[in-house]
Each structure stands twice: as structure tokens, then as C-alpha cells.
Amino acid sequence: MVFFLTIFGCRKEYENFRRQCRRLRKHSDDCSKGTSERSCIEDSGSLAEDSDYSSYEDVVSARESLSSEERSPDVEDSDDPSSALLEGYDASGQTTNTDASALNTESSDSESSEDPEVIQASSSSEGREENDLDVPLKENTSPSRTELHPNQCTGENFSTWQRIIRVDAVRANAEWIPYSPSQATVSELRARHAADAVGLKDYDSLELCRIFHAARLVAILEAYAVYDPEIGYCQGMSDLLSPIIAVVTEDHEAFWCFVGFMRKARHNFRLDEVGIRRQLSIVSKIIKCKDSHLYRHLEKLQAEDCFFVYRMVVVLFRRELSFEQTICLWEVMWADQAAIRAGIGKSAWSRIRQRAPPTEDLLLYAIAASVLQKRKLIIEKYSSMDEILRECNSMSGHLDVWKLLDDAHNLVVNLHDKIEAPFR
């Protein structure tokens, strides 16, 4: 009975986020049609104030339950900067009071029949320039987005996220299709209904299954932007969600899976860059400890900070690996993280004759391994960070995930204590 209520609460809360998205879309649409600026500002404020508190009370216990189940028991004792960020997120995910009430605003009866907002989802140059992960700039390495006030989801912010989400959703590749037969054979009626429900337009060039997939991406990413307005939406988040919705067919379940995934990944998208810089620092240290010759070459090129693997870190190798390879890598990573949550330490793994202890940073060892596999080429032929960056971006489709994992585990065996101790 408790399990059923939790599932029901999670579904109901997701539906509340979607209603809030529709309200924000309607507000944005009204403003774009010529409503006065003052009226738009006043309406934006009312979106945060007009709340259905009884609805929030019905589902808050489900959210608290979900958070308590996913929270690592070791977070409170950790000095790891990313752990501190995650701890802060567990709290901010359930408050502030203003946002909590705003997120669960019930829409009026008229909203259920409102026309979806018309969105231009073409591959605009503006979208590419603002959100290009392939060429990180050292001066501003965060995935680009509008400067936002923390924990505030305004109509203006949402409109910006909404535009970028639609562009990224329509661009999503079709690798997932062989792994999700039920979604691959979706009917035209269901695909177009899903697109209309989120106001997705300009998709005529897409197959029905890709229209349906894009609509699901929009729905869940918009809901997440309302759930976590401090992060909102950044390019790269659609890469992380796409494999999840290919496997999880119910939107509310996929949404909460994505929320759990983002508890680890959200620091990749923070404006302060604390999380991303910490990870790049670990990759750099792994390379330094394993191959001093390669590291000295990187120093000569002023590339020892490893910004050339920025994209790999942000989207967890999603763009370098195929769909199937991505799932394999992520599942091994999650197994390591589950082992740590279960309290399986290095000594326990030794007793059951495992080669490498579990680590929270297996992804970073894999990234370092991919660079080390190219060491000879980098040392002998590359004379700038841009050349190394192009080499890393060209790895897509050319990596053997099992060789990558073997090399990563070898690095863990030999370097685990040297690398991870200073970051604990």
C-alpha cells in the first residue's frame, strides 16, 4: 500500500510539473503576441504566487521518500566538493517554500484545452553558438545559458530553456530505435498527439518514432527545468535523458529516473563550474601519475588542465559511444556507485578477488584511458590543444568500450589510492 501511494504520488507530482510548464508556455505565448511588458512581469510574479498547497501536501511525502532512498549515506561525512554540491541539491530539491508551491500549481480548467505554443525547432545558428559543447572556452566553460537567479523559474527563463530544448529534441539521433521496439512502432496519432501536447512544431522531416521521442524529451526536460530551476536546461542534458526514455516507457517514471541521474550529473551544468573543474583535475592527475612523458607534453601545449575532454565529462561519454556502449559503460559506473553505497570497500573487494575497488569516478578513469590510448599520436604529431580537442571529438564511433573499461580498471588498480585520497 505504501509503495502504491509512493508511485501514485510520484506520478501526480510529475503531472503537476507538467501543468506548471503549460502555464509558463501560455504566459510566454501571451507575451510574444504583444501583451504589455508590465503585464508580463506582473503575470510572471503571479505564476510563483498562485499555488495549490493541498496538492503539494499530497505529494511531498513521496518526494521525501524518493530523496531519502537515493541519498548516499556517506554524503554527510564527505569533504568532496561535488558531494557538498549534491548534499545542497538534496535540500534545494525540496525547497524553497515559494518554489515548492509554485511547482505544484494546479492549472485552471481552461488550460486543458489551450492551444500548444508554436515553437520553431529548426537547427538555428543561434542555438548552436550558445550551446556548443565541442569547443569549450577556458574563460567560460559552462554550457551556455541565460544568467539566472538561483531557485527561480520565471516565464522569461522558461521561454529560453523551452526554445533550446526543442532544438535539441528534434536533433536527437535515432540510435535508440532498435532497443525500443514499442516506441519504434508508435502510431501516427499517438506521435502527433504527443507533439501537440508539448507544442512541438516543424518536425515534418522526422519519422513518427523520432517525433514521439522528441516530444517525450521536451515534456520531461521542461518538467525538470521547473523541478530544478537553478540548473534549468543546458545542452547535453538531452543526451543524458535520451537513453533513459528509450528504456523507460512511462514519462513520470523516466522523469524520476532522470532526477536520480542528475543528482550525480547536475554539477556538470552549474555556472560556478566547481564540479566540472574537479573532474577535469582528476583526469589530469590520472594522466600525470600514469604517463609523465605525455603529461609534460601537455604542459608544453598548456593543455595539462585537460579541457580537451570537457565534452566527455559533461555528457558522460554519450557522444563518443554508441547507444549500446553507453548503456554498458553507465551500468558499470552505476554498479560501482551501488557497491560504494552498500559499504563494499577495498578490503571487501579483495576478499572476493575483484581486481579493482569500486570508485565513484570510474568515468574519469575511462576518459583518461581514452587519452592514454592516443598517447603516441598526441606526443608525436600534435602541437596545440585544438588538435588534441579535434582528436578527442573524432573518437565517436571508434572506441571499444570493453577495452576502455579494461584500461580504466587497470588504472584504478594502480592509481586508486594516489588519485582519490586527496579528493575525499
MIDORO-310449 format. One record per residue (C-alpha): residue number from 0; x, y, z. Coordinates in Angstrom, 1 decimal. Example, Ala and Ser with C-alpha at 12.3 -4.5 7.8 and 13.67 -1.06 7.14 Angstrom:
<ketis>
0 | 12.3 | -4.5 | 7.8
1 | 13.7 | -1.1 | 7.1
</ketis>
This chain:
<ketis>
0 | 0.0 | 0.0 | 0.0
1 | 2.8 | 2.4 | 0.9
2 | 4.6 | 1.5 | -2.4
3 | 1.4 | 2.2 | -4.4
4 | 0.9 | 5.6 | -2.7
5 | 4.5 | 6.5 | -3.4
6 | 4.1 | 5.6 | -7.1
7 | 0.9 | 7.5 | -7.3
8 | 2.4 | 10.5 | -5.6
9 | 5.4 | 10.5 | -8.0
10 | 3.0 | 10.4 | -11.0
11 | 0.8 | 13.1 | -9.5
12 | 3.8 | 15.4 | -8.8
13 | 5.2 | 14.9 | -12.3
14 | 1.8 | 15.9 | -13.7
15 | 1.8 | 19.0 | -11.5
16 | 5.2 | 20.0 | -13.0
17 | 3.7 | 19.5 | -16.5
18 | 0.8 | 21.7 | -15.6
19 | 3.2 | 24.4 | -14.5
20 | 5.0 | 24.0 | -17.8
21 | 1.8 | 24.6 | -19.7
22 | 1.1 | 27.7 | -17.6
23 | 4.6 | 29.1 | -18.3
24 | 4.2 | 28.3 | -22.0
25 | 0.9 | 30.1 | -22.2
26 | 2.4 | 33.1 | -20.4
27 | 5.3 | 33.2 | -22.8
28 | 2.9 | 32.9 | -25.8
29 | 0.8 | 35.7 | -24.5
30 | 3.8 | 37.9 | -24.1
31 | 5.1 | 37.1 | -27.6
32 | 1.7 | 38.1 | -29.0
33 | 2.1 | 41.7 | -27.8
34 | 1.0 | 41.8 | -24.2
35 | 2.5 | 44.8 | -22.4
36 | 5.8 | 44.3 | -20.7
37 | 4.4 | 45.4 | -17.4
38 | 1.5 | 42.9 | -17.7
39 | 4.0 | 40.1 | -18.5
40 | 6.1 | 41.0 | -15.4
41 | 3.0 | 41.0 | -13.2
42 | 1.8 | 37.7 | -14.6
43 | 5.2 | 36.2 | -14.1
44 | 5.1 | 37.1 | -10.5
45 | 1.7 | 35.6 | -10.1
46 | 2.8 | 32.3 | -11.5
47 | 5.1 | 31.9 | -8.5
48 | 2.4 | 33.0 | -6.0
49 | -0.7 | 31.3 | -7.3
50 | -0.3 | 27.8 | -5.7
51 | -2.4 | 24.9 | -4.7
52 | -1.0 | 24.0 | -1.3
53 | -3.2 | 20.9 | -0.8
54 | -1.8 | 19.4 | -4.0
55 | 1.7 | 19.9 | -2.7
56 | 1.0 | 18.3 | 0.6
57 | -0.4 | 15.2 | -1.2
58 | 2.9 | 14.5 | -2.9
59 | 5.6 | 16.0 | -0.8
60 | 5.9 | 12.8 | 1.2
61 | 6.6 | 10.8 | -2.0
62 | 9.3 | 13.2 | -2.9
63 | 10.9 | 13.0 | 0.5
64 | 10.8 | 9.2 | 0.3
65 | 12.5 | 9.2 | -3.1
66 | 15.2 | 11.6 | -1.9
67 | 15.9 | 9.5 | 1.2
68 | 16.2 | 6.3 | -0.8
69 | 18.6 | 7.8 | -3.3
70 | 20.8 | 9.8 | -0.9
71 | 24.1 | 8.3 | -0.2
72 | 24.8 | 7.5 | 3.5
73 | 28.4 | 8.8 | 3.1
74 | 27.5 | 12.3 | 1.8
75 | 27.4 | 14.0 | 5.2
76 | 30.9 | 12.9 | 6.1
77 | 32.4 | 13.7 | 2.7
78 | 34.7 | 16.7 | 2.1
79 | 34.5 | 16.1 | -1.7
80 | 33.4 | 19.3 | -3.3
81 | 31.0 | 17.6 | -5.6
82 | 29.5 | 15.7 | -2.6
83 | 28.9 | 19.0 | -1.0
84 | 27.1 | 20.2 | -4.0
85 | 25.0 | 17.1 | -4.1
86 | 24.1 | 17.5 | -0.5
87 | 23.0 | 21.0 | -1.2
88 | 20.9 | 19.7 | -4.0
89 | 19.1 | 17.2 | -1.9
90 | 17.9 | 20.1 | 0.2
91 | 17.2 | 22.5 | -2.6
92 | 15.3 | 19.9 | -4.5
93 | 12.6 | 20.0 | -1.9
94 | 12.6 | 23.7 | -1.0
95 | 12.3 | 26.8 | -1.1
96 | 8.8 | 27.4 | 0.0
97 | 8.0 | 29.8 | -2.7
98 | 9.3 | 27.4 | -5.4
99 | 7.7 | 24.4 | -3.9
100 | 4.3 | 25.9 | -4.0
101 | 4.9 | 27.3 | -7.5
102 | 6.0 | 23.9 | -8.8
103 | 2.7 | 22.3 | -7.8
104 | 0.3 | 25.0 | -9.1
105 | -2.9 | 23.5 | -10.5
106 | -3.9 | 24.8 | -13.8
107 | -7.4 | 26.1 | -14.5
108 | -9.9 | 24.1 | -16.5
109 | -9.4 | 26.2 | -19.5
110 | -5.7 | 25.2 | -19.7
111 | -6.5 | 21.7 | -20.6
112 | -8.0 | 23.0 | -23.9
113 | -5.4 | 25.6 | -24.6
114 | -3.6 | 25.6 | -28.0
115 | 0.0 | 24.4 | -27.7
116 | 2.6 | 27.1 | -28.2
117 | 4.1 | 27.2 | -31.7
118 | 7.8 | 26.6 | -31.4
119 | 10.3 | 26.9 | -34.2
120 | 12.5 | 23.9 | -33.7
121 | 14.8 | 24.4 | -36.7
122 | 18.6 | 24.0 | -36.2
123 | 19.2 | 27.7 | -35.8
124 | 22.8 | 29.0 | -35.7
125 | 21.9 | 30.9 | -32.6
126 | 21.1 | 27.6 | -30.8
127 | 24.4 | 26.1 | -31.9
128 | 26.5 | 29.0 | -30.9
129 | 25.0 | 29.3 | -27.5
130 | 25.2 | 25.6 | -26.6
131 | 28.2 | 24.2 | -28.4
132 | 29.9 | 21.6 | -26.2
133 | 32.5 | 20.6 | -28.8
134 | 34.7 | 23.7 | -28.4
135 | 34.9 | 24.7 | -24.7
136 | 36.4 | 28.1 | -23.8
137 | 38.6 | 28.3 | -20.8
138 | 37.2 | 31.7 | -19.9
139 | 33.6 | 30.4 | -19.9
140 | 33.4 | 26.7 | -19.9
141 | 29.8 | 26.2 | -18.6
142 | 27.3 | 25.1 | -21.2
143 | 25.8 | 28.4 | -22.1
144 | 22.5 | 29.6 | -20.7
145 | 20.9 | 32.8 | -19.6
146 | 22.2 | 34.1 | -16.2
147 | 19.6 | 33.1 | -13.7
148 | 18.7 | 33.8 | -10.2
149 | 19.1 | 30.6 | -8.1
150 | 15.8 | 28.7 | -7.5
151 | 13.7 | 31.0 | -9.7
152 | 11.7 | 29.8 | -12.6
153 | 10.3 | 32.8 | -14.4
154 | 8.5 | 33.0 | -17.7
155 | 11.5 | 34.6 | -19.3
156 | 13.9 | 31.9 | -18.1
157 | 11.5 | 29.1 | -19.1
158 | 11.0 | 30.6 | -22.6
159 | 14.8 | 30.4 | -23.1
160 | 15.0 | 26.8 | -21.9
161 | 11.9 | 25.9 | -24.0
162 | 13.5 | 27.2 | -27.2
163 | 16.8 | 25.3 | -26.7
164 | 15.1 | 22.1 | -25.5
165 | 13.0 | 21.9 | -28.7
166 | 16.0 | 22.4 | -31.0
167 | 18.0 | 19.7 | -29.1
168 | 15.0 | 17.3 | -29.0
169 | 14.4 | 17.5 | -32.8
170 | 18.1 | 16.9 | -33.4
171 | 18.3 | 13.8 | -31.2
172 | 19.7 | 10.8 | -33.1
173 | 17.9 | 7.6 | -33.8
174 | 20.3 | 5.1 | -32.3
175 | 17.8 | 4.1 | -29.7
176 | 15.2 | 2.7 | -32.1
177 | 16.4 | -0.9 | -32.3
178 | 16.4 | -1.1 | -28.5
179 | 12.8 | 0.1 | -28.0
180 | 10.5 | -1.8 | -30.4
181 | 7.3 | -0.5 | -28.8
182 | 8.3 | 3.1 | -29.3
183 | 9.8 | 2.5 | -32.7
184 | 6.3 | 1.3 | -34.0
185 | 4.3 | 4.1 | -32.4
186 | 1.2 | 5.1 | -34.3
187 | 0.9 | 8.4 | -36.2
188 | -2.0 | 9.5 | -34.0
189 | 0.0 | 8.9 | -30.8
190 | 3.1 | 10.6 | -32.1
191 | 1.4 | 13.7 | -33.3
192 | -0.7 | 13.9 | -30.2
193 | 2.4 | 13.8 | -28.0
194 | 4.0 | 16.6 | -30.1
195 | 0.9 | 18.7 | -29.9
196 | 0.7 | 18.2 | -26.1
197 | 4.1 | 19.9 | -25.7
198 | 3.8 | 22.5 | -28.5
199 | 6.4 | 20.8 | -30.7
200 | 6.3 | 22.0 | -34.4
201 | 8.4 | 21.8 | -37.5
202 | 9.1 | 18.1 | -37.3
203 | 7.8 | 17.0 | -40.7
204 | 11.2 | 15.7 | -41.7
205 | 11.2 | 13.2 | -38.8
206 | 10.0 | 9.6 | -38.7
207 | 7.0 | 9.1 | -36.4
208 | 9.1 | 7.3 | -33.8
209 | 11.5 | 10.3 | -33.7
210 | 8.6 | 12.7 | -33.4
211 | 7.4 | 10.7 | -30.4
212 | 10.9 | 10.5 | -28.9
213 | 11.4 | 14.3 | -29.3
214 | 8.1 | 15.1 | -27.7
215 | 8.9 | 12.9 | -24.7
216 | 12.3 | 14.7 | -24.4
217 | 10.6 | 18.0 | -24.4
218 | 8.0 | 17.0 | -21.8
219 | 10.5 | 15.6 | -19.3
220 | 13.2 | 18.2 | -19.8
221 | 10.7 | 21.0 | -19.3
222 | 9.4 | 19.4 | -16.2
223 | 13.0 | 19.1 | -14.9
224 | 13.6 | 22.7 | -15.6
225 | 10.7 | 23.6 | -13.3
226 | 11.8 | 21.0 | -10.7
227 | 15.3 | 22.3 | -10.6
228 | 15.3 | 26.0 | -11.8
229 | 18.8 | 26.6 | -10.5
230 | 20.0 | 24.4 | -13.3
231 | 17.1 | 24.7 | -15.7
232 | 18.2 | 23.3 | -19.0
233 | 21.6 | 23.2 | -20.7
234 | 22.7 | 21.5 | -23.9
235 | 23.9 | 18.0 | -23.0
236 | 21.0 | 17.1 | -20.7
237 | 19.0 | 15.7 | -23.7
238 | 22.0 | 13.4 | -24.4
239 | 21.7 | 12.0 | -20.8
240 | 17.9 | 11.6 | -20.9
241 | 17.5 | 10.0 | -24.4
242 | 18.8 | 6.5 | -23.3
243 | 16.6 | 6.6 | -20.3
244 | 13.3 | 7.3 | -22.1
245 | 14.3 | 4.6 | -24.7
246 | 14.2 | 2.1 | -21.9
247 | 11.6 | 3.5 | -19.5
248 | 8.3 | 3.9 | -21.4
249 | 6.3 | 5.8 | -18.8
250 | 7.1 | 9.6 | -18.7
251 | 6.6 | 10.0 | -14.9
252 | 8.9 | 7.1 | -14.2
253 | 11.5 | 8.3 | -16.7
254 | 11.3 | 11.8 | -15.1
255 | 12.2 | 10.5 | -11.6
256 | 14.9 | 8.2 | -13.1
257 | 16.4 | 11.4 | -14.7
258 | 16.1 | 13.3 | -11.4
259 | 18.1 | 10.5 | -9.7
260 | 20.6 | 10.5 | -12.5
261 | 21.0 | 14.3 | -12.3
262 | 21.8 | 14.1 | -8.6
263 | 25.2 | 12.9 | -9.7
264 | 25.4 | 14.8 | -13.0
265 | 23.8 | 18.2 | -12.2
266 | 27.1 | 19.7 | -11.0
267 | 28.3 | 19.3 | -14.6
268 | 25.9 | 22.1 | -15.5
269 | 26.4 | 24.6 | -12.7
270 | 27.6 | 28.1 | -13.5
271 | 30.2 | 28.1 | -10.8
272 | 31.9 | 25.1 | -12.6
273 | 33.1 | 23.6 | -9.3
274 | 32.1 | 20.1 | -10.2
275 | 33.4 | 20.1 | -13.8
276 | 36.7 | 21.6 | -12.7
277 | 37.2 | 19.0 | -10.0
278 | 36.6 | 16.2 | -12.6
279 | 39.0 | 17.7 | -15.1
280 | 41.6 | 17.9 | -12.3
281 | 41.2 | 14.2 | -11.6
282 | 41.6 | 13.3 | -15.2
283 | 44.7 | 15.4 | -15.4
284 | 46.2 | 13.8 | -12.2
285 | 45.5 | 10.3 | -13.6
286 | 47.4 | 11.1 | -16.8
287 | 50.2 | 12.7 | -14.8
288 | 50.6 | 9.7 | -12.5
289 | 50.4 | 7.1 | -15.3
290 | 52.4 | 8.8 | -18.0
291 | 54.7 | 11.6 | -17.1
292 | 56.1 | 11.9 | -20.6
293 | 52.6 | 12.6 | -22.0
294 | 51.8 | 15.0 | -19.2
295 | 55.0 | 17.0 | -19.8
296 | 53.9 | 17.3 | -23.5
297 | 50.5 | 18.5 | -22.4
298 | 52.2 | 21.1 | -20.2
299 | 54.2 | 22.4 | -23.1
300 | 51.0 | 22.9 | -25.0
301 | 49.3 | 24.5 | -21.9
302 | 46.8 | 21.7 | -22.1
303 | 47.5 | 20.0 | -18.8
304 | 44.2 | 21.1 | -17.4
305 | 42.6 | 18.6 | -19.9
306 | 39.9 | 20.9 | -21.2
307 | 40.0 | 18.9 | -24.4
308 | 37.9 | 16.1 | -22.7
309 | 35.3 | 18.6 | -21.5
310 | 32.5 | 17.2 | -23.6
311 | 33.3 | 13.6 | -22.5
312 | 32.9 | 14.7 | -18.9
313 | 29.7 | 16.8 | -19.3
314 | 27.7 | 14.1 | -21.2
315 | 29.4 | 11.0 | -19.7
316 | 30.8 | 9.7 | -22.9
317 | 27.4 | 9.8 | -24.6
318 | 28.6 | 11.4 | -27.8
319 | 31.7 | 9.2 | -28.1
320 | 30.0 | 5.9 | -27.7
321 | 27.1 | 4.2 | -29.4
322 | 23.8 | 3.7 | -27.6
323 | 24.6 | 0.1 | -26.6
324 | 28.1 | 1.1 | -25.5
325 | 26.8 | 4.0 | -23.5
326 | 24.4 | 1.8 | -21.6
327 | 27.2 | -0.7 | -20.9
328 | 29.5 | 2.0 | -19.5
329 | 26.8 | 3.7 | -17.4
330 | 25.7 | 0.4 | -15.9
331 | 29.3 | -0.5 | -14.9
332 | 29.6 | 3.0 | -13.4
333 | 26.3 | 2.6 | -11.5
334 | 27.4 | -0.8 | -10.2
335 | 30.5 | 0.8 | -8.7
336 | 28.4 | 3.5 | -7.1
337 | 25.9 | 1.0 | -5.8
338 | 28.8 | -1.0 | -4.3
339 | 30.0 | 2.1 | -2.5
340 | 26.6 | 2.9 | -1.2
341 | 26.4 | -0.8 | 0.1
342 | 29.6 | -0.2 | 2.0
343 | 31.8 | -2.5 | -0.1
344 | 35.3 | -1.1 | 0.3
345 | 38.7 | -2.1 | -1.0
346 | 39.2 | -4.8 | 1.6
347 | 35.9 | -6.5 | 0.9
348 | 36.6 | -6.5 | -2.8
349 | 39.9 | -8.1 | -2.2
350 | 38.3 | -10.9 | -0.2
351 | 36.0 | -11.7 | -3.2
352 | 39.0 | -11.5 | -5.5
353 | 38.0 | -8.5 | -7.6
354 | 40.8 | -6.7 | -9.4
355 | 39.7 | -3.1 | -8.7
356 | 38.0 | -1.4 | -5.8
357 | 34.7 | 0.3 | -6.6
358 | 35.1 | 4.0 | -7.3
359 | 32.7 | 7.0 | -7.8
360 | 35.0 | 8.2 | -10.6
361 | 35.1 | 5.3 | -13.0
362 | 34.0 | 7.6 | -15.8
363 | 37.1 | 9.8 | -15.2
364 | 39.4 | 6.8 | -15.3
365 | 37.8 | 5.7 | -18.6
366 | 38.2 | 9.2 | -20.0
367 | 41.9 | 9.2 | -19.0
368 | 42.3 | 5.8 | -20.6
369 | 40.9 | 7.0 | -23.9
370 | 43.5 | 9.8 | -23.9
371 | 46.3 | 7.4 | -22.9
372 | 45.3 | 5.1 | -25.8
373 | 46.2 | 8.1 | -28.1
374 | 49.5 | 9.0 | -26.3
375 | 51.8 | 8.3 | -29.2
376 | 49.8 | 10.3 | -31.6
377 | 49.5 | 13.2 | -29.2
378 | 53.2 | 13.3 | -28.4
379 | 54.5 | 12.8 | -31.9
380 | 52.0 | 14.8 | -34.0
381 | 50.0 | 17.3 | -32.1
382 | 51.4 | 20.7 | -31.2
383 | 48.3 | 22.5 | -29.8
384 | 45.3 | 21.8 | -27.6
385 | 43.0 | 22.4 | -30.5
386 | 44.5 | 19.5 | -32.4
387 | 44.0 | 17.3 | -29.3
388 | 40.5 | 18.5 | -29.0
389 | 39.7 | 17.6 | -32.5
390 | 41.2 | 14.1 | -32.0
391 | 39.0 | 13.6 | -28.9
392 | 35.9 | 14.7 | -30.7
393 | 36.7 | 12.4 | -33.6
394 | 36.7 | 9.3 | -31.3
395 | 33.0 | 9.0 | -31.8
396 | 32.2 | 5.5 | -33.2
397 | 35.9 | 4.4 | -32.9
398 | 36.1 | 3.3 | -29.3
399 | 36.0 | -0.3 | -27.9
400 | 34.0 | 0.1 | -24.7
401 | 35.3 | -3.2 | -23.2
402 | 38.9 | -2.3 | -24.0
403 | 38.2 | 1.1 | -22.5
404 | 36.8 | -0.4 | -19.3
405 | 39.7 | -2.9 | -19.0
406 | 42.2 | 0.0 | -19.3
407 | 40.1 | 2.1 | -16.8
408 | 40.1 | -0.7 | -14.3
409 | 43.8 | -1.2 | -14.7
410 | 44.2 | 2.5 | -13.8
411 | 42.0 | 2.1 | -10.8
412 | 44.1 | -0.9 | -9.6
413 | 47.4 | 1.0 | -9.9
414 | 46.4 | 4.6 | -9.0
415 | 43.2 | 4.5 | -6.9
416 | 44.9 | 5.3 | -3.6
417 | 47.1 | 8.1 | -5.1
418 | 44.2 | 9.7 | -7.0
419 | 41.2 | 9.5 | -4.8
420 | 42.7 | 10.1 | -1.3
421 | 43.3 | 13.8 | -1.8
422 | 39.7 | 14.4 | -3.0
423 | 38.0 | 12.7 | -0.1
</ketis>
